[in-house]
């Protein structure tokens, strides 16, 4: 498992805190937060630069990153 960028982990956990872990509500929250830059000013472009995409064609990768962030949080 690749190391998850701390900013991505925190972005996901911020969204989980606001909306919960259930799809599609979490996906919608992440899209809204990114669209408005509500988390540390990170928008879609900045998240893509960190390796995180909300594109429908990359949902498998996105779900895996979300699982990594949540698992890390559960271990802390």
Secondary structure in CASP SS format (residue, H / E / C, confidence):
PFRMAT SS
TARGET T0000
AUTHOR 0000-0000-0000
METHOD secondary structure of the structure
MODEL  1
X C 1.00
X C 1.00
X C 1.00
X C 1.00
X C 1.00
X H 1.00
X H 1.00
X H 1.00
X H 1.00
X H 1.00
X H 1.00
X H 1.00
X H 1.00
X H 1.00
X H 1.00
X H 1.00
X H 1.00
X H 1.00
X H 1.00
X C 1.00
X C 1.00
X C 1.00
X C 1.00
X C 1.00
X H 1.00
X H 1.00
X H 1.00
X H 1.00
X H 1.00
X H 1.00
X H 1.00
X H 1.00
X H 1.00
X H 1.00
X H 1.00
X H 1.00
X C 1.00
X C 1.00
X C 1.00
X C 1.00
X C 1.00
X C 1.00
X C 1.00
X H 1.00
X H 1.00
X H 1.00
X H 1.00
X H 1.00
X H 1.00
X C 1.00
X C 1.00
X C 1.00
X C 1.00
X C 1.00
X C 1.00
X H 1.00
X H 1.00
X H 1.00
X H 1.00
X H 1.00
X H 1.00
X H 1.00
X H 1.00
X H 1.00
X H 1.00
X H 1.00
X H 1.00
X H 1.00
X H 1.00
X H 1.00
X H 1.00
X H 1.00
X H 1.00
X H 1.00
X H 1.00
X C 1.00
END
